[in-house]
Amino acid sequence: MTLSEYLEPAAELMDFVCIENDASGPHLQLPTANFQLPTSKVLSSADKGTSRASIMSDDWNLPSKPYDLRERLFQFACVIVRVVEFLHTRGPVAKALSYQVLKAGTSAGSNYEEADDGSSARDKLAKRKICLRELKETRYRLRVCRKSGYLVAAQDPVINESDELVRIVATLVKKGPSGK
């Protein structure tokens, strides 16, 4: 873990700490008991690349299961971001696990995208294998979080989607470098 990753949660808190200057110098003022965190802004679909409203509802099912695997992996990555936000509310262990889920769950789609730009059929296959490994890692960590009680039954569709994606990408890898 780099120093910036370690300090990132503290940096978020600094936004809510007042620094007052007087004759004796700067003073930190912590939030009062009735302090409320600001609500997050919902960005338009043009800003996010997809409609956050359809992904951020209380329903953990993916908005759709598109035929295009790139789009499906993109939607999966967006739902993984939601799962990570949820895990951050479940305690320090869940928060620690969430970082691993975030890295693996979002990198699967990017590796699949890179596979299309592979310099050779072998390179394309190697990148698809990396995508498959990341999906398997995501599935495993989601199952650990579920079995440990950090995820609840409502998030089971996310675990099921990870399983389906593993099977789809594994089929592409088994068919060979061209995926046909």
Residue pairs with C-beta under 8 A, 6 or more apart in sequence:
16 31
16 35
16 37
17 28
17 29
17 30
17 31
18 28
18 29
19 26
19 27
19 28
19 29
20 26
20 27
20 29
21 27
42 52
42 53
42 56
43 52
45 51
45 52
49 74
50 74
50 75
50 78
51 63
54 63
55 63
55 75
55 78
55 79
55 82
56 82
58 154
60 79
60 82
60 154
60 155
60 156
60 157
60 158
61 157
62 72
62 75
62 76
62 79
62 157
62 161
63 75
64 75
65 72
66 72
66 75
69 112
69 168
69 169
70 109
70 112
70 113
72 165
73 108
73 109
73 112
73 131
73 165
74 109
76 105
76 108
76 109
76 161
76 162
76 165
77 105
77 106
77 108
77 109
79 158
79 161
80 101
80 102
80 105
80 106
80 138
80 158
81 102
81 106
83 98
83 101
83 105
83 142
83 151
83 155
83 158
84 98
84 99
84 101
84 102
84 105
86 151
86 155
87 94
87 95
87 97
87 98
87 101
87 145
87 150
87 151
88 94
88 95
88 98
90 150
91 150
93 148
93 150
94 145
94 148
94 150
97 141
97 144
97 145
97 150
100 137
100 141
101 138
101 141
101 142
101 145
104 134
104 135
104 137
104 138
104 141
105 134
105 138
105 162
107 134
108 131
108 134
108 135
108 138
108 165
108 169
109 131
111 127
111 128
111 130
111 131
111 134
112 127
112 128
112 131
112 169
114 127
115 124
115 125
115 127
115 128
115 131
116 124
118 124
118 125
118 126
118 127
120 177
121 176
121 177
121 178
122 177
124 177
124 178
124 179
125 173
125 176
125 177
128 169
128 172
128 173
128 179
129 173
131 169
132 166
132 169
132 170
132 173
135 162
135 165
135 166
135 169
136 166
138 162
139 159
139 162
139 163
139 166
142 151
142 155
142 158
142 159
142 162
143 159
145 151
146 152
146 155
146 156
146 159
151 158
151 159
172 179
